[in-house]
Amino acid sequence: MIADSVSVRKSLIIRNLDKRIDRRQGVLFVFTLLHIYSASIQLISLG
């Protein structure tokens, strides 16, 4: 029983870490898209 609760706790911690990593990657992805978007606008305006 004790071992089961420990493994459940570990899996919950890993799941929370995965969520945090996903959120961070999402933020990085949005920033990258915005950067590419602004760079392409600058290229178009330069012509």
mmCIF entry with sequence, helices, sheets and N, C-alpha, C, O atoms, coordinates in Angstrom:
data_MODEL
# 
_entry.id   MODEL 
# 
_entity.id                         1 
_entity.type                       polymer 
_entity.pdbx_number_of_molecules   1 
# 
_entity_poly.entity_id                      1 
_entity_poly.type                           'polypeptide(L)' 
_entity_poly.nstd_linkage                   no 
_entity_poly.nstd_monomer                   no 
_entity_poly.pdbx_seq_one_letter_code       MIADSVSVRKSLIIRNLDKRIDRRQGVLFVFTLLHIYSASIQLISLG 
_entity_poly.pdbx_seq_one_letter_code_can   MIADSVSVRKSLIIRNLDKRIDRRQGVLFVFTLLHIYSASIQLISLG 
_entity_poly.pdbx_strand_id                 A 
# 
loop_
_entity_poly_seq.entity_id 
_entity_poly_seq.num 
_entity_poly_seq.mon_id 
_entity_poly_seq.hetero 
1 1  MET n 
1 2  ILE n 
1 3  ALA n 
1 4  ASP n 
1 5  SER n 
1 6  VAL n 
1 7  SER n 
1 8  VAL n 
1 9  ARG n 
1 10 LYS n 
1 11 SER n 
1 12 LEU n 
1 13 ILE n 
1 14 ILE n 
1 15 ARG n 
1 16 ASN n 
1 17 LEU n 
1 18 ASP n 
1 19 LYS n 
1 20 ARG n 
1 21 ILE n 
1 22 ASP n 
1 23 ARG n 
1 24 ARG n 
1 25 GLN n 
1 26 GLY n 
1 27 VAL n 
1 28 LEU n 
1 29 PHE n 
1 30 VAL n 
1 31 PHE n 
1 32 THR n 
1 33 LEU n 
1 34 LEU n 
1 35 HIS n 
1 36 ILE n 
1 37 TYR n 
1 38 SER n 
1 39 ALA n 
1 40 SER n 
1 41 ILE n 
1 42 GLN n 
1 43 LEU n 
1 44 ILE n 
1 45 SER n 
1 46 LEU n 
1 47 GLY n 
# 
_struct_asym.id          A 
_struct_asym.entity_id   1 
# 
_struct_conf.conf_type_id            HELX_P 
_struct_conf.id                      HELX_P1 
_struct_conf.pdbx_PDB_helix_id       AA1 
_struct_conf.beg_label_comp_id       ILE 
_struct_conf.beg_label_asym_id       A 
_struct_conf.beg_label_seq_id        2 
_struct_conf.pdbx_beg_PDB_ins_code   ? 
_struct_conf.end_label_comp_id       LEU 
_struct_conf.end_label_asym_id       A 
_struct_conf.end_label_seq_id        46 
_struct_conf.pdbx_end_PDB_ins_code   ? 
_struct_conf.beg_auth_comp_id        ILE 
_struct_conf.beg_auth_asym_id        A 
_struct_conf.beg_auth_seq_id         2 
_struct_conf.end_auth_comp_id        LEU 
_struct_conf.end_auth_asym_id        A 
_struct_conf.end_auth_seq_id         46 
_struct_conf.pdbx_PDB_helix_class    1 
_struct_conf.details                 ? 
_struct_conf.pdbx_PDB_helix_length   45 
# 
_struct_conf_type.id          HELX_P 
_struct_conf_type.criteria    ? 
_struct_conf_type.reference   ? 
# 
loop_
_atom_site.group_PDB 
_atom_site.id 
_atom_site.type_symbol 
_atom_site.label_atom_id 
_atom_site.label_alt_id 
_atom_site.label_comp_id 
_atom_site.label_asym_id 
_atom_site.label_entity_id 
_atom_site.label_seq_id 
_atom_site.pdbx_PDB_ins_code 
_atom_site.Cartn_x 
_atom_site.Cartn_y 
_atom_site.Cartn_z 
_atom_site.occupancy 
_atom_site.B_iso_or_equiv 
_atom_site.pdbx_formal_charge 
_atom_site.auth_seq_id 
_atom_site.auth_comp_id 
_atom_site.auth_asym_id 
_atom_site.auth_atom_id 
_atom_site.pdbx_PDB_model_num 
ATOM 1   N N  . MET A 1 1  ? 0.834  -1.207 0.000   1.00 0.00 ? 1  MET A N  1 
ATOM 2   C CA . MET A 1 1  ? 0.000  0.000  0.000   1.00 0.00 ? 1  MET A CA 1 
ATOM 3   C C  . MET A 1 1  ? 0.872  1.262  0.000   1.00 0.00 ? 1  MET A C  1 
ATOM 4   O O  . MET A 1 1  ? 0.602  2.213  -0.734  1.00 0.00 ? 1  MET A O  1 
ATOM 5   N N  . ILE A 1 2  ? 1.920  1.256  0.833   1.00 0.00 ? 2  ILE A N  1 
ATOM 6   C CA . ILE A 1 2  ? 2.779  2.441  0.911   1.00 0.00 ? 2  ILE A CA 1 
ATOM 7   C C  . ILE A 1 2  ? 3.476  2.672  -0.429  1.00 0.00 ? 2  ILE A C  1 
ATOM 8   O O  . ILE A 1 2  ? 3.566  3.802  -0.909  1.00 0.00 ? 2  ILE A O  1 
ATOM 9   N N  . ALA A 1 3  ? 3.968  1.583  -1.024  1.00 0.00 ? 3  ALA A N  1 
ATOM 10  C CA . ALA A 1 3  ? 4.656  1.720  -2.305  1.00 0.00 ? 3  ALA A CA 1 
ATOM 11  C C  . ALA A 1 3  ? 3.714  2.265  -3.375  1.00 0.00 ? 3  ALA A C  1 
ATOM 12  O O  . ALA A 1 3  ? 4.118  3.082  -4.203  1.00 0.00 ? 3  ALA A O  1 
ATOM 13  N N  . ASP A 1 4  ? 2.454  1.811  -3.359  1.00 0.00 ? 4  ASP A N  1 
ATOM 14  C CA . ASP A 1 4  ? 1.478  2.309  -4.332  1.00 0.00 ? 4  ASP A CA 1 
ATOM 15  C C  . ASP A 1 4  ? 1.285  3.815  -4.186  1.00 0.00 ? 4  ASP A C  1 
ATOM 16  O O  . ASP A 1 4  ? 1.284  4.538  -5.182  1.00 0.00 ? 4  ASP A O  1 
ATOM 17  N N  . SER A 1 5  ? 1.122  4.289  -2.957  1.00 0.00 ? 5  SER A N  1 
ATOM 18  C CA . SER A 1 5  ? 0.893  5.722  -2.761  1.00 0.00 ? 5  SER A CA 1 
ATOM 19  C C  . SER A 1 5  ? 2.113  6.528  -3.211  1.00 0.00 ? 5  SER A C  1 
ATOM 20  O O  . SER A 1 5  ? 1.966  7.626  -3.748  1.00 0.00 ? 5  SER A O  1 
ATOM 21  N N  . VAL A 1 6  ? 3.309  5.992  -2.995  1.00 0.00 ? 6  VAL A N  1 
ATOM 22  C CA . VAL A 1 6  ? 4.521  6.695  -3.423  1.00 0.00 ? 6  VAL A CA 1 
ATOM 23  C C  . VAL A 1 6  ? 4.561  6.789  -4.942  1.00 0.00 ? 6  VAL A C  1 
ATOM 24  O O  . VAL A 1 6  ? 4.866  7.849  -5.489  1.00 0.00 ? 6  VAL A O  1 
ATOM 25  N N  . SER A 1 7  ? 4.253  5.685  -5.632  1.00 0.00 ? 7  SER A N  1 
ATOM 26  C CA . SER A 1 7  ? 4.285  5.701  -7.093  1.00 0.00 ? 7  SER A CA 1 
ATOM 27  C C  . SER A 1 7  ? 3.215  6.641  -7.649  1.00 0.00 ? 7  SER A C  1 
ATOM 28  O O  . SER A 1 7  ? 3.445  7.335  -8.640  1.00 0.00 ? 7  SER A O  1 
ATOM 29  N N  . VAL A 1 8  ? 2.031  6.661  -6.998  1.00 0.00 ? 8  VAL A N  1 
ATOM 30  C CA . VAL A 1 8  ? 0.974  7.588  -7.441  1.00 0.00 ? 8  VAL A CA 1 
ATOM 31  C C  . VAL A 1 8  ? 1.453  9.023  -7.276  1.00 0.00 ? 8  VAL A C  1 
ATOM 32  O O  . VAL A 1 8  ? 1.254  9.856  -8.161  1.00 0.00 ? 8  VAL A O  1 
ATOM 33  N N  . ARG A 1 9  ? 2.088  9.310  -6.133  1.00 0.00 ? 9  ARG A N  1 
ATOM 34  C CA . ARG A 1 9  ? 2.585  10.667 -5.880  1.00 0.00 ? 9  ARG A CA 1 
ATOM 35  C C  . ARG A 1 9  ? 3.619  11.055 -6.944  1.00 0.00 ? 9  ARG A C  1 
ATOM 36  O O  . ARG A 1 9  ? 3.604  12.173 -7.460  1.00 0.00 ? 9  ARG A O  1 
ATOM 37  N N  . LYS A 1 10 ? 4.518  10.111 -7.265  1.00 0.00 ? 10 LYS A N  1 
ATOM 38  C CA . LYS A 1 10 ? 5.537  10.396 -8.281  1.00 0.00 ? 10 LYS A CA 1 
ATOM 39  C C  . LYS A 1 10 ? 4.895  10.696 -9.629  1.00 0.00 ? 10 LYS A C  1 
ATOM 40  O O  . LYS A 1 10 ? 5.294  11.639 -10.311 1.00 0.00 ? 10 LYS A O  1 
ATOM 41  N N  . SER A 1 11 ? 3.908  9.903  -10.013 1.00 0.00 ? 11 SER A N  1 
ATOM 42  C CA . SER A 1 11 ? 3.262  10.118 -11.308 1.00 0.00 ? 11 SER A CA 1 
ATOM 43  C C  . SER A 1 11 ? 2.543  11.464 -11.333 1.00 0.00 ? 11 SER A C  1 
ATOM 44  O O  . SER A 1 11 ? 2.529  12.131 -12.368 1.00 0.00 ? 11 SER A O  1 
ATOM 45  N N  . LEU A 1 12 ? 1.945  11.876 -10.210 1.00 0.00 ? 12 LEU A N  1 
ATOM 46  C CA . LEU A 1 12 ? 1.278  13.171 -10.142 1.00 0.00 ? 12 LEU A CA 1 
ATOM 47  C C  . LEU A 1 12 ? 2.297  14.297 -10.306 1.00 0.00 ? 12 LEU A C  1 
ATOM 48  O O  . LEU A 1 12 ? 2.046  15.262 -11.028 1.00 0.00 ? 12 LEU A O  1 
ATOM 49  N N  . ILE A 1 13 ? 3.451  14.174 -9.635  1.00 0.00 ? 13 ILE A N  1 
ATOM 50  C CA . ILE A 1 13 ? 4.504  15.189 -9.750  1.00 0.00 ? 13 ILE A CA 1 
ATOM 51  C C  . ILE A 1 13 ? 4.975  15.277 -11.198 1.00 0.00 ? 13 ILE A C  1 
ATOM 52  O O  . ILE A 1 13 ? 5.139  16.373 -11.733 1.00 0.00 ? 13 ILE A O  1 
ATOM 53  N N  . ILE A 1 14 ? 5.193  14.122 -11.833 1.00 0.00 ? 14 ILE A N  1 
ATOM 54  C CA . ILE A 1 14 ? 5.653  14.113 -13.223 1.00 0.00 ? 14 ILE A CA 1 
ATOM 55  C C  . ILE A 1 14 ? 4.606  14.765 -14.122 1.00 0.00 ? 14 ILE A C  1 
ATOM 56  O O  . ILE A 1 14 ? 4.950  15.503 -15.045 1.00 0.00 ? 14 ILE A O  1 
ATOM 57  N N  . ARG A 1 15 ? 3.325  14.491 -13.852 1.00 0.00 ? 15 ARG A N  1 
ATOM 58  C CA . ARG A 1 15 ? 2.261  15.079 -14.668 1.00 0.00 ? 15 ARG A CA 1 
ATOM 59  C C  . ARG A 1 15 ? 2.268  16.598 -14.529 1.00 0.00 ? 15 ARG A C  1 
ATOM 60  O O  . ARG A 1 15 ? 2.125  17.315 -15.520 1.00 0.00 ? 15 ARG A O  1 
ATOM 61  N N  . ASN A 1 16 ? 2.437  17.098 -13.280 1.00 0.00 ? 16 ASN A N  1 
ATOM 62  C CA . ASN A 1 16 ? 2.477  18.544 -13.067 1.00 0.00 ? 16 ASN A CA 1 
ATOM 63  C C  . ASN A 1 16 ? 3.667  19.158 -13.799 1.00 0.00 ? 16 ASN A C  1 
ATOM 64  O O  . ASN A 1 16 ? 3.543  20.226 -14.398 1.00 0.00 ? 16 ASN A O  1 
ATOM 65  N N  . LEU A 1 17 ? 4.825  18.485 -13.753 1.00 0.00 ? 17 LEU A N  1 
ATOM 66  C CA . LEU A 1 17 ? 5.999  18.989 -14.463 1.00 0.00 ? 17 LEU A CA 1 
ATOM 67  C C  . LEU A 1 17 ? 5.729  19.038 -15.959 1.00 0.00 ? 17 LEU A C  1 
ATOM 68  O O  . LEU A 1 17 ? 6.101  20.004 -16.624 1.00 0.00 ? 17 LEU A O  1 
ATOM 69  N N  . ASP A 1 18 ? 5.079  17.998 -16.497 1.00 0.00 ? 18 ASP A N  1 
ATOM 70  C CA . ASP A 1 18 ? 4.748  17.982 -17.916 1.00 0.00 ? 18 ASP A CA 1 
ATOM 71  C C  . ASP A 1 18 ? 3.873  19.171 -18.273 1.00 0.00 ? 18 ASP A C  1 
ATOM 72  O O  . ASP A 1 18 ? 4.100  19.818 -19.295 1.00 0.00 ? 18 ASP A O  1 
ATOM 73  N N  . LYS A 1 19 ? 2.867  19.472 -17.441 1.00 0.00 ? 19 LYS A N  1 
ATOM 74  C CA . LYS A 1 19 ? 1.989  20.612 -17.711 1.00 0.00 ? 19 LYS A CA 1 
ATOM 75  C C  . LYS A 1 19 ? 2.794  21.901 -17.730 1.00 0.00 ? 19 LYS A C  1 
ATOM 76  O O  . LYS A 1 19 ? 2.602  22.736 -18.613 1.00 0.00 ? 19 LYS A O  1 
ATOM 77  N N  . ARG A 1 20 ? 3.694  22.076 -16.767 1.00 0.00 ? 20 ARG A N  1 
ATOM 78  C CA . ARG A 1 20 ? 4.498  23.297 -16.725 1.00 0.00 ? 20 ARG A CA 1 
ATOM 79  C C  . ARG A 1 20 ? 5.357  23.419 -17.970 1.00 0.00 ? 20 ARG A C  1 
ATOM 80  O O  . ARG A 1 20 ? 5.462  24.495 -18.558 1.00 0.00 ? 20 ARG A O  1 
ATOM 81  N N  . ILE A 1 21 ? 5.974  22.307 -18.375 1.00 0.00 ? 21 ILE A N  1 
ATOM 82  C CA . ILE A 1 21 ? 6.837  22.323 -19.559 1.00 0.00 ? 21 ILE A CA 1 
ATOM 83  C C  . ILE A 1 21 ? 6.003  22.652 -20.792 1.00 0.00 ? 21 ILE A C  1 
ATOM 84  O O  . ILE A 1 21 ? 6.433  23.437 -21.638 1.00 0.00 ? 21 ILE A O  1 
ATOM 85  N N  . ASP A 1 22 ? 4.811  22.058 -20.903 1.00 0.00 ? 22 ASP A N  1 
ATOM 86  C CA . ASP A 1 22 ? 3.941  22.345 -22.042 1.00 0.00 ? 22 ASP A CA 1 
ATOM 87  C C  . ASP A 1 22 ? 3.607  23.828 -22.090 1.00 0.00 ? 22 ASP A C  1 
ATOM 88  O O  . ASP A 1 22 ? 3.653  24.441 -23.156 1.00 0.00 ? 22 ASP A O  1 
ATOM 89  N N  . ARG A 1 23 ? 3.270  24.410 -20.936 1.00 0.00 ? 23 ARG A N  1 
ATOM 90  C CA . ARG A 1 23 ? 2.909  25.829 -20.894 1.00 0.00 ? 23 ARG A CA 1 
ATOM 91  C C  . ARG A 1 23 ? 4.088  26.680 -21.343 1.00 0.00 ? 23 ARG A C  1 
ATOM 92  O O  . ARG A 1 23 ? 3.923  27.621 -22.119 1.00 0.00 ? 23 ARG A O  1 
ATOM 93  N N  . ARG A 1 24 ? 5.293  26.341 -20.845 1.00 0.00 ? 24 ARG A N  1 
ATOM 94  C CA . ARG A 1 24 ? 6.477  27.118 -21.208 1.00 0.00 ? 24 ARG A CA 1 
ATOM 95  C C  . ARG A 1 24 ? 6.745  27.017 -22.704 1.00 0.00 ? 24 ARG A C  1 
ATOM 96  O O  . ARG A 1 24 ? 7.061  28.016 -23.350 1.00 0.00 ? 24 ARG A O  1 
ATOM 97  N N  . GLN A 1 25 ? 6.618  25.804 -23.258 1.00 0.00 ? 25 GLN A N  1 
ATOM 98  C CA . GLN A 1 25 ? 6.821  25.616 -24.692 1.00 0.00 ? 25 GLN A CA 1 
ATOM 99  C C  . GLN A 1 25 ? 5.787  26.405 -25.486 1.00 0.00 ? 25 GLN A C  1 
ATOM 100 O O  . GLN A 1 25 ? 6.108  26.968 -26.533 1.00 0.00 ? 25 GLN A O  1 
ATOM 101 N N  . GLY A 1 26 ? 4.550  26.450 -24.998 1.00 0.00 ? 26 GLY A N  1 
ATOM 102 C CA . GLY A 1 26 ? 3.509  27.211 -25.678 1.00 0.00 ? 26 GLY A CA 1 
ATOM 103 C C  . GLY A 1 26 ? 3.858  28.690 -25.720 1.00 0.00 ? 26 GLY A C  1 
ATOM 104 O O  . GLY A 1 26 ? 3.684  29.343 -26.748 1.00 0.00 ? 26 GLY A O  1 
ATOM 105 N N  . VAL A 1 27 ? 4.354  29.223 -24.594 1.00 0.00 ? 27 VAL A N  1 
ATOM 106 C CA . VAL A 1 27 ? 4.749  30.628 -24.547 1.00 0.00 ? 27 VAL A CA 1 
ATOM 107 C C  . VAL A 1 27 ? 5.891  30.887 -25.525 1.00 0.00 ? 27 VAL A C  1 
ATOM 108 O O  . VAL A 1 27 ? 5.867  31.871 -26.264 1.00 0.00 ? 27 VAL A O  1 
ATOM 109 N N  . LEU A 1 28 ? 6.893  30.001 -25.528 1.00 0.00 ? 28 LEU A N  1 
ATOM 110 C CA . LEU A 1 28 ? 8.008  30.152 -26.461 1.00 0.00 ? 28 LEU A CA 1 
ATOM 111 C C  . LEU A 1 28 ? 7.518  30.104 -27.902 1.00 0.00 ? 28 LEU A C  1 
ATOM 112 O O  . LEU A 1 28 ? 7.986  30.870 -28.745 1.00 0.00 ? 28 LEU A O  1 
ATOM 113 N N  . PHE A 1 29 ? 6.571  29.201 -28.189 1.00 0.00 ? 29 PHE A N  1 
ATOM 114 C CA . PHE A 1 29 ? 6.026  29.062 -29.539 1.00 0.00 ? 29 PHE A CA 1 
ATOM 115 C C  . PHE A 1 29 ? 5.343  30.352 -29.970 1.00 0.00 ? 29 PHE A C  1 
ATOM 116 O O  . PHE A 1 29 ? 5.535  30.813 -31.095 1.00 0.00 ? 29 PHE A O  1 
ATOM 117 N N  . VAL A 1 30 ? 4.537  30.940 -29.069 1.00 0.00 ? 30 VAL A N  1 
ATOM 118 C CA . VAL A 1 30 ? 3.837  32.188 -29.395 1.00 0.00 ? 30 VAL A CA 1 
ATOM 119 C C  . VAL A 1 30 ? 4.848  33.299 -29.641 1.00 0.00 ? 30 VAL A C  1 
ATOM 120 O O  . VAL A 1 30 ? 4.704  34.054 -30.602 1.00 0.00 ? 30 VAL A O  1 
ATOM 121 N N  . PHE A 1 31 ? 5.872  33.417 -28.790 1.00 0.00 ? 31 PHE A N  1 
ATOM 122 C CA . PHE A 1 31 ? 6.886  34.448 -28.980 1.00 0.00 ? 31 PHE A CA 1 
ATOM 123 C C  . PHE A 1 31 ? 7.595  34.267 -30.316 1.00 0.00 ? 31 PHE A C  1 
ATOM 124 O O  . PHE A 1 31 ? 7.860  35.242 -31.019 1.00 0.00 ? 31 PHE A O  1 
ATOM 125 N N  . THR A 1 32 ? 7.907  33.008 -30.670 1.00 0.00 ? 32 THR A N  1 
ATOM 126 C CA . THR A 1 32 ? 8.576  32.743 -31.950 1.00 0.00 ? 32 THR A CA 1 
ATOM 127 C C  . THR A 1 32 ? 7.690  33.151 -33.113 1.00 0.00 ? 32 THR A C  1 
ATOM 128 O O  . THR A 1 32 ? 8.168  33.752 -34.075 1.00 0.00 ? 32 THR A O  1 
ATOM 129 N N  . LEU A 1 33 ? 6.390  32.827 -33.034 1.00 0.00 ? 33 LEU A N  1 
ATOM 130 C CA . LEU A 1 33 ? 5.462  33.217 -34.096 1.00 0.00 ? 33 LEU A CA 1 
ATOM 131 C C  . LEU A 1 33 ? 5.398  34.734 -34.222 1.00 0.00 ? 33 LEU A C  1 
ATOM 132 O O  . LEU A 1 33 ? 5.428  35.267 -35.331 1.00 0.00 ? 33 LEU A O  1 
ATOM 133 N N  . LEU A 1 34 ? 5.308  35.437 -33.081 1.00 0.00 ? 34 LEU A N  1 
ATOM 134 C CA . LEU A 1 34 ? 5.256  36.895 -33.121 1.00 0.00 ? 34 LEU A CA 1 
ATOM 135 C C  . LEU A 1 34 ? 6.537  37.454 -33.733 1.00 0.00 ? 34 LEU A C  1 
ATOM 136 O O  . LEU A 1 34 ? 6.486  38.402 -34.516 1.00 0.00 ? 34 LEU A O  1 
ATOM 137 N N  . HIS A 1 35 ? 7.669  36.880 -33.386 1.00 0.00 ? 35 HIS A N  1 
ATOM 138 C CA . HIS A 1 35 ? 8.956  37.338 -33.916 1.00 0.00 ? 35 HIS A CA 1 
ATOM 139 C C  . HIS A 1 35 ? 9.005  37.158 -35.431 1.00 0.00 ? 35 HIS A C  1 
ATOM 140 O O  . HIS A 1 35 ? 9.397  38.070 -36.160 1.00 0.00 ? 35 HIS A O  1 
ATOM 141 N N  . ILE A 1 36 ? 8.604  35.971 -35.899 1.00 0.00 ? 36 ILE A N  1 
ATOM 142 C CA . ILE A 1 36 ? 8.584  35.708 -37.345 1.00 0.00 ? 36 ILE A CA 1 
ATOM 143 C C  . ILE A 1 36 ? 7.609  36.662 -38.032 1.00 0.00 ? 36 ILE A C  1 
ATOM 144 O O  . ILE A 1 36 ? 7.902  37.189 -39.105 1.00 0.00 ? 36 ILE A O  1 
ATOM 145 N N  . TYR A 1 37 ? 6.454  36.882 -37.412 1.00 0.00 ? 37 TYR A N  1 
ATOM 146 C CA . TYR A 1 37 ? 5.428  37.770 -37.980 1.00 0.00 ? 37 TYR A CA 1 
ATOM 147 C C  . TYR A 1 37 ? 5.969  39.187 -38.137 1.00 0.00 ? 37 TYR A C  1 
ATOM 148 O O  . TYR A 1 37 ? 5.836  39.787 -39.204 1.00 0.00 ? 37 TYR A O  1 
ATOM 149 N N  . SER A 1 38 ? 6.579  39.726 -37.079 1.00 0.00 ? 38 SER A N  1 
ATOM 150 C CA . SER A 1 38 ? 7.108  41.090 -37.142 1.00 0.00 ? 38 SER A CA 1 
ATOM 151 C C  . SER A 1 38 ? 8.258  41.178 -38.139 1.00 0.00 ? 38 SER A C  1 
ATOM 152 O O  . SER A 1 38 ? 8.395  42.175 -38.848 1.00 0.00 ? 38 SER A O  1 
ATOM 153 N N  . ALA A 1 39 ? 9.084  40.132 -38.193 1.00 0.00 ? 39 ALA A N  1 
ATOM 154 C CA . ALA A 1 39 ? 10.202 40.137 -39.147 1.00 0.00 ? 39 ALA A CA 1 
ATOM 155 C C  . ALA A 1 39 ? 9.676  40.138 -40.579 1.00 0.00 ? 39 ALA A C  1 
ATOM 156 O O  . ALA A 1 39 ? 10.207 40.845 -41.435 1.00 0.00 ? 39 ALA A O  1 
ATOM 157 N N  . SER A 1 40 ? 8.639  39.352 -40.841 1.00 0.00 ? 40 SER A N  1 
ATOM 158 C CA . SER A 1 40 ? 8.087  39.311 -42.204 1.00 0.00 ? 40 SER A CA 1 
ATOM 159 C C  . SER A 1 40 ? 7.442  40.647 -42.558 1.00 0.00 ? 40 SER A C  1 
ATOM 160 O O  . SER A 1 40 ? 7.528  41.082 -43.706 1.00 0.00 ? 40 SER A O  1 
ATOM 161 N N  . ILE A 1 41 ? 6.798  41.308 -41.595 1.00 0.00 ? 41 ILE A N  1 
ATOM 162 C CA . ILE A 1 41 ? 6.202  42.629 -41.852 1.00 0.00 ? 41 ILE A CA 1 
ATOM 163 C C  . ILE A 1 41 ? 7.304  43.629 -42.195 1.00 0.00 ? 41 ILE A C  1 
ATOM 164 O O  . ILE A 1 41 ? 7.144  44.436 -43.110 1.00 0.00 ? 41 ILE A O  1 
ATOM 165 N N  . GLN A 1 42 ? 8.423  43.580 -41.466 1.00 0.00 ? 42 GLN A N  1 
ATOM 166 C CA . GLN A 1 42 ? 9.542  44.479 -41.748 1.00 0.00 ? 42 GLN A CA 1 
ATOM 167 C C  . GLN A 1 42 ? 10.075 44.226 -43.149 1.00 0.00 ? 42 GLN A C  1 
ATOM 168 O O  . GLN A 1 42 ? 10.376 45.172 -43.877 1.00 0.00 ? 42 GLN A O  1 
ATOM 169 N N  . LEU A 1 43 ? 10.197 42.946 -43.541 1.00 0.00 ? 43 LEU A N  1 
ATOM 170 C CA . LEU A 1 43 ? 10.687 42.610 -44.879 1.00 0.00 ? 43 LEU A CA 1 
ATOM 171 C C  . LEU A 1 43 ? 9.733  43.141 -45.947 1.00 0.00 ? 43 LEU A C  1 
ATOM 172 O O  . LEU A 1 43 ? 10.174 43.682 -46.961 1.00 0.00 ? 43 LEU A O  1 
ATOM 173 N N  . ILE A 1 44 ? 8.424  42.986 -45.720 1.00 0.00 ? 44 ILE A N  1 
ATOM 174 C CA . ILE A 1 44 ? 7.435  43.449 -46.698 1.00 0.00 ? 44 ILE A CA 1 
ATOM 175 C C  . ILE A 1 44 ? 7.474  44.978 -46.795 1.00 0.00 ? 44 ILE A C  1 
ATOM 176 O O  . ILE A 1 44 ? 7.408  45.533 -47.892 1.00 0.00 ? 44 ILE A O  1 
ATOM 177 N N  . SER A 1 45 ? 7.583  45.659 -45.647 1.00 0.00 ? 45 SER A N  1 
ATOM 178 C CA . SER A 1 45 ? 7.589  47.123 -45.665 1.00 0.00 ? 45 SER A CA 1 
ATOM 179 C C  . SER A 1 45 ? 8.867  47.643 -46.332 1.00 0.00 ? 45 SER A C  1 
ATOM 180 O O  . SER A 1 45 ? 8.843  48.684 -46.988 1.00 0.00 ? 45 SER A O  1 
ATOM 181 N N  . LEU A 1 46 ? 9.976  46.925 -46.168 1.00 0.00 ? 46 LEU A N  1 
ATOM 182 C CA . LEU A 1 46 ? 11.209 47.312 -46.857 1.00 0.00 ? 46 LEU A CA 1 
ATOM 183 C C  . LEU A 1 46 ? 11.065 47.059 -48.360 1.00 0.00 ? 46 LEU A C  1 
ATOM 184 O O  . LEU A 1 46 ? 11.669 47.758 -49.174 1.00 0.00 ? 46 LEU A O  1 
ATOM 185 N N  . GLY A 1 47 ? 10.277 46.074 -48.711 1.00 0.00 ? 47 GLY A N  1 
ATOM 186 C CA . GLY A 1 47 ? 9.953  45.819 -50.103 1.00 0.00 ? 47 GLY A CA 1 
ATOM 187 C C  . GLY A 1 47 ? 11.035 45.080 -50.824 1.00 0.00 ? 47 GLY A C  1 
ATOM 188 O O  . GLY A 1 47 ? 10.899 44.794 -52.014 1.00 0.00 ? 47 GLY A O  1 
# 
